[in-house]
Amino acid sequence: MEDQSHKYQIIVPKRVREYMFELLSTFIAVALAFLSQYYFQYKSDRSTEHALMISMVADLRIDIKNINELSSLKKEITESGDKLVDICYSNYSTRENQLLMYYCSEPITDRKNQINFTQTTLSQLKNAGGMKLITDSDVSTSITEYDNEVRYLDIFAASGYTWLKEFLVLEEGLLYERTWINDTSGSHATINTAFLNRMYATTGSMLISNDKLTVVKYGNMALNYVNYRNGYTYQCEALKIQAQKLISLIQSRYHIE
């Protein structure tokens, strides 16, 4: 009986065992290499994601700063527009009112009228597949919504340029080109009124045209453009709130100061 039990025992040759061991070792090595590559790629992606979020916060802060600058001009431009319209609809033939037309039109045409939103990080996120690196769905959704609003405001600004262009065309037919005088420090310039005063003393007017219809049309266009500017500013101020919320969200999820 003892001989029969040994007769059916399976013996694996040494060479086969070595081959199986080598195969297992190779499989483990490949698996470890794959896991190592995945780990380092994951670390790299998270590092890139964190860097993009830092950059995004910096861009948002620049946008907020520019919106604040635009908002700070709203009162001056609105008041200038209101005065200009009042003059155009009333007695615009006096020296004081005509001179005031030059002063009131200057802020409307020469002040900052739109914002070039910072697109550096948004472009990276959209064009280089960066959005796929954002693991937080709330953050990615908020960034997309912010980008949509920025693109809407860019379109809004482009339409506003049409209003400004029409206003400038009317102004070219009504007001002489303004010249400037620097103060003694050279840090501030004021309108040179010498030429305008000479024109008034000589012709009784500082205007190229004294046609009532032309003056009223100019006032109407000033009102339209100022209303556009205010509408654009209000939209930017709403975007500012959105930017502040997005900064807070990114800071809370990525531990960014």
Phi and psi in degrees as a GROMACS rama.xvg file:
@    title "Ramachandran Plot"
@    xaxis  label "Phi"
@    yaxis  label "Psi"
@TYPE xy
-63.8413  -38.2249  GLU-2
-67.5049  -36.1276  ASP-3
-67.4986  -35.7628  GLN-4
-65.4072  -37.1324  SER-5
-74.0549  -22.0934  HIS-6
-67.0647  -33.0723  LYS-7
-101.381  13.0163  TYR-8
-75.8335  130.436  GLN-9
-89.4926  125.817  ILE-10
-115.677  119.683  ILE-11
-86.0746  124.643  VAL-12
-61.1538  151.738  PRO-13
-60.0907  -39.3481  LYS-14
-64.0243  -38.4137  ARG-15
-67.4014  -39.7515  VAL-16
-62.2355  -42.1983  ARG-17
-63.801  -39.9848  GLU-18
-63.929  -43.4391  TYR-19
-65.0255  -37.6746  MET-20
-65.5268  -42.7613  PHE-21
-63.7477  -40.8669  GLU-22
-62.5653  -43.1633  LEU-23
-64.84  -40.7581  LEU-24
-63.155  -41.6031  SER-25
-63.681  -42.2557  THR-26
-62.0088  -44.107  PHE-27
-64.082  -41.0205  ILE-28
-64.165  -43.2665  ALA-29
-64.5061  -42.3243  VAL-30
-63.428  -42.7021  ALA-31
-65.2955  -38.6993  LEU-32
-64.026  -42.3006  ALA-33
-63.342  -45.6307  PHE-34
-64.4713  -38.6001  LEU-35
-64.6454  -43.8408  SER-36
-63.3207  -42.6766  GLN-37
-62.4872  -41.0397  TYR-38
-64.3152  -47.3058  TYR-39
-68.5196  -34.9659  PHE-40
-66.3442  -40.1954  GLN-41
-61.8342  -45.4847  TYR-42
-62.3914  -41.2513  LYS-43
-64.2935  -42.8887  SER-44
-63.646  -40.7634  ASP-45
-68.3549  -36.3385  ARG-46
-65.3097  -42.8666  SER-47
-64.4035  -42.1244  THR-48
-59.267  -45.9757  GLU-49
-63.5703  -41.6464  HIS-50
-64.1254  -40.1634  ALA-51
-63.9741  -37.6598  LEU-52
-69.3194  -37.088  MET-53
-61.7075  -45.0438  ILE-54
-64.4998  -37.7993  SER-55
-64.4647  -42.5663  MET-56
-61.9563  -41.8214  VAL-57
-62.4602  -42.5699  ALA-58
-64.6717  -40.8562  ASP-59
-63.4582  -37.9478  LEU-60
-66.7666  -34.6622  ARG-61
-66.4572  -41.9167  ILE-62
-61.1959  -42.4755  ASP-63
-63.293  -42.162  ILE-64
-60.7483  -44.1512  LYS-65
-67.2735  -36.0574  ASN-66
-66.06  -39.9767  ILE-67
-61.5073  -39.9276  ASN-68
-64.289  -42.0747  GLU-69
-64.3832  -42.0014  LEU-70
-63.8285  -34.423  SER-71
-65.8665  -18.5438  SER-72
-89.7108  -11.6874  LEU-73
-59.6659  -45.2107  LYS-74
-64.7793  -46.953  LYS-75
-61.6164  -44.6182  GLU-76
-70.3379  -38.115  ILE-77
-64.2121  -45.0496  THR-78
-63.7697  -40.6018  GLU-79
-63.8732  -41.4371  SER-80
-64.2603  -42.5008  GLY-81
-62.7479  -43.4319  ASP-82
-63.9739  -41.8165  LYS-83
-63.8608  -43.016  LEU-84
-64.1015  -42.293  VAL-85
-59.8666  -42.8212  ASP-86
-64.6067  -45.328  ILE-87
-63.4592  -28.0931  CYS-88
-93.5161  -5.4749  TYR-89
-121.047  -136.339  SER-90
-88.2836  91.8937  ASN-91
-91.7478  6.99486  TYR-92
-88.6548  -13.7249  SER-93
-75.4661  154.364  THR-94
-60.3644  -44.4883  ARG-95
-63.2391  -44.0436  GLU-96
-70.4859  -37.8831  ASN-97
-66.5277  -40.3122  GLN-98
-64.8889  -36.8156  LEU-99
-65.8736  -30.356  LEU-100
-61.0165  -38.8335  MET-101
-67.3619  -41.9078  TYR-102
-69.6418  -37.0711  TYR-103
-74.7972  -32.8347  CYS-104
-74.6098  -24.9165  SER-105
-61.8251  -48.7725  GLU-106
-63.2801  -33.6473  PRO-107
-65.1558  -39.9358  ILE-108
-93.5703  -27.7204  THR-109
-104.029  -10.9657  ASP-110
-82.5234  160.543  ARG-111
-56.1646  127.678  LYS-112
-119.143  -5.5238  ASN-113
-156.528  171.977  GLN-114
-118.218  131.489  ILE-115
-90.9509  94.7698  ASN-116
-64.4727  142.936  PHE-117
-70.3515  119.083  THR-118
-110.2  1.45791  GLN-119
-55.9164  -57.6802  THR-120
-71.268  -39.3366  THR-121
-59.7523  -39.0882  LEU-122
-65.217  -40.7312  SER-123
-63.6892  -40.8323  GLN-124
-68.1583  -36.1982  LEU-125
-85.6505  -38.0553  LYS-126
-95.7612  -20.554  ASN-127
-112.577  18.9775  ALA-128
71.4985  19.5399  GLY-129
-65.8423  -27.7129  GLY-130
-62.4702  -28.3918  MET-131
-69.2978  -20.2527  LYS-132
-79.6152  -17.7602  LEU-133
-79.2437  113.269  ILE-134
-83.6815  -19.9883  THR-135
-90.4011  114.086  ASP-136
-66.1791  -34.1631  SER-137
-63.145  -41.8084  ASP-138
-67.1588  -46.8204  VAL-139
-62.7749  -38.9298  SER-140
-65.7355  -42.3336  THR-141
-66.5909  -37.7904  SER-142
-65.0039  -42.4387  ILE-143
-62.1236  -42.8934  THR-144
-63.9593  -40.1819  GLU-145
-64.1273  -44.2342  TYR-146
-61.3467  -39.7875  ASP-147
-61.6493  -40.8279  ASN-148
-67.5932  -38.2674  GLU-149
-62.1611  -44.5078  VAL-150
-65.9374  -34.8327  ARG-151
-63.7664  -43.5001  TYR-152
-67.9953  -31.2704  LEU-153
-62.7047  -40.143  ASP-154
-67.2421  -41.5267  ILE-155
-58.1743  -45.043  PHE-156
-64.5373  -38.8015  ALA-157
-63.2626  -39.5278  ALA-158
-69.0803  -32.587  SER-159
-66.1883  -29.0719  GLY-160
-61.6032  -31.0696  TYR-161
-64.1658  -42.8372  THR-162
-61.4911  -45.1737  TRP-163
-62.7788  -42.7496  LEU-164
-61.035  -43.9226  LYS-165
-64.9872  -38.1898  GLU-166
-64.2405  -42.3139  PHE-167
-67.6543  -36.0748  LEU-168
-62.7044  -44.0402  VAL-169
-65.073  -38.3707  LEU-170
-65.1651  -37.641  GLU-171
-61.8964  -27.5471  GLU-172
-91.2805  -1.89557  GLY-173
-121.662  -43.1659  LEU-174
-110.774  143.608  LEU-175
-71.8098  155.441  TYR-176
-62.8039  131.809  GLU-177
-73.5506  138.718  ARG-178
-114.315  161.477  THR-179
-127.301  152.21  TRP-180
-124.312  127.889  ILE-181
-82.9307  147.376  ASN-182
-75.2538  179.572  ASP-183
-61.7925  -29.6656  THR-184
-82.5909  -17.0419  SER-185
78.3218  6.32464  GLY-186
-94.6982  -12.2049  SER-187
-140.646  140.917  HIS-188
-121.41  143.067  ALA-189
-124.725  160.012  THR-190
-65.5097  133.687  ILE-191
-79.6063  108.096  ASN-192
-93.0447  -3.27011  THR-193
-59.4965  -47.7799  ALA-194
-63.2175  -42.1743  PHE-195
-64.551  -40.3223  LEU-196
-65.4992  -37.3705  ASN-197
-66.2884  -40.743  ARG-198
-61.2577  -41.4527  MET-199
-67.9779  -40.5424  TYR-200
-65.7187  -32.0032  ALA-201
-85.2714  -46.4675  THR-202
-110.682  -11.6397  THR-203
83.4252  12.9458  GLY-204
-157.737  146.846  SER-205
-98.9618  4.03774  MET-206
-101.564  147.652  LEU-207
-68.1565  -39.3723  ILE-208
-129.93  137.793  SER-209
-106.638  14.1566  ASN-210
-66.3934  127.356  ASP-211
-60.5465  -43.1782  LYS-212
-62.8511  -40.0308  LEU-213
-64.9127  -41.6626  THR-214
-67.4059  -43.321  VAL-215
-65.3538  -39.8388  VAL-216
-63.175  -37.8252  LYS-217
-63.6006  -43.5172  TYR-218
-63.8463  -40.5689  GLY-219
-62.9441  -42.4164  ASN-220
-67.374  -35.2123  MET-221
-61.5149  -42.4791  ALA-222
-64.4146  -43.6747  LEU-223
-60.9092  -44.4343  ASN-224
-68.9502  -40.1605  TYR-225
-64.3227  -39.9901  VAL-226
-62.8234  -40.1994  ASN-227
-60.8106  -47.3152  TYR-228
-58.1466  -44.1103  ARG-229
-64.5301  -40.7472  ASN-230
-62.8497  -42.844  GLY-231
-63.7016  -41.6822  TYR-232
-63.4963  -42.3326  THR-233
-61.2235  -41.5523  TYR-234
-63.3698  -39.9651  GLN-235
-66.3117  -37.5957  CYS-236
-65.9337  -34.7118  GLU-237
-66.6277  -38.5554  ALA-238
-66.9634  -32.2002  LEU-239
-59.647  -44.1724  LYS-240
-61.5423  -41.6986  ILE-241
-62.5958  -40.6749  GLN-242
-65.5204  -40.6979  ALA-243
-63.3124  -41.6174  GLN-244
-65.4591  -38.6934  LYS-245
-66.5659  -39.3815  LEU-246
-60.4031  -46.3755  ILE-247
-61.5491  -40.075  SER-248
-64.6376  -46.6384  LEU-249
-63.1918  -42.7611  ILE-250
-61.9717  -39.9081  GLN-251
-72.3906  -31.4819  SER-252
-89.4569  -27.2264  ARG-253
-116.297  4.29461  TYR-254
55.4067  51.6821  HIS-255
-107.699  137.329  ILE-256
